[in-house]
Amino acid sequence: MDLWFTEKQTNTLGLSLKVLRTLVTEHTQFQDLAVLETEQYGRMLVLDGIIQTTTADEFVYHEMITHVALFTHKDPKTVAIIGGGDGGAVREVVKHPGVERVVLVEIDERVVAASRQYLPEIAAGLSDERVEVRFEDGIRHIRENKGVYDVVIVDSTDPIGAAVGLFSAEFYADIYESLKDDGIMVAQTESPFHNQDLIRKSFSAIRDLFPITRLYLAYVPTYPSGMWSFTIASKENDPLSVPMDRFINIPTKYYTPQIHFAAFTLPQLVGQMLQG
Ligand code: AG3
């Protein structure tokens, strides 16, 4: 029998994948969680019907949400990741030998448990001795930690329900305060084809706070439209002025120093979105 999972990306558009088996489904305190084995994209984490990551394309998103900021900073030592309970962003951050401490703040303990059990290649970094996993509200954690972090990474779900606050001007202002004087933040900011208002609003809220704010893109096949945006904001260092000798060699499948710079070259439709 054919079993298919469909994410309804909008009311009129879906992405369907053939499912070989269901590894787990559960109602957590916060959301519905599933890990499915798909034929084409491997194992897939789904929260409230929304695809979070798949083992076949997760590297694009996780490398791009981390390395651009980590190489833009001169010497990142203390990093916070808000959300990202699957551990993919952590795995990339701990590839940087200078990083001393990574605080992962995930509200839902079950996401971490399911990822450790069913997505071990994504969750691997969570066991690194530099990593502290905290099950608490990321908004509160950021509000209560001032001047602590070199880099803050917001690896959130879509701006629905509890995650709405992770796209708010108040939260970005708290991130600014949680960073040191040369700190950098990066947030996933959804698809330029499907979420133009969100990109405009979050970009302008972040630009009001930080001297350097830029949008960059990567291509994630299982996310809506495939074209995905990230917003990076920095107090001192410009991601477009990273000296070539800062790019130490780390193992990646998508990110390269050339991609680092190229990702900021925006199609006309995206560049125009950010003006005004
Ligand atoms: N967080 C961003 C997922 C957004 C995908 N949206 C969608 N499929 N509609 C990913 C978490 C991975 N660490």
Boltz pocket constraint, residues with backbone or C-beta under 6 A from the ligand:
constraints:
  - pocket:
      binder: B
      contacts: [[A, 7], [A, 9], [A, 50], [A, 51], [A, 52], [A, 53], [A, 84], [A, 85], [A, 86], [A, 87], [A, 88], [A, 89], [A, 155], [A, 156], [A, 157], [A, 158], [A, 188], [A, 222], [A, 223], [A, 224]]
      max_distance: 6.0
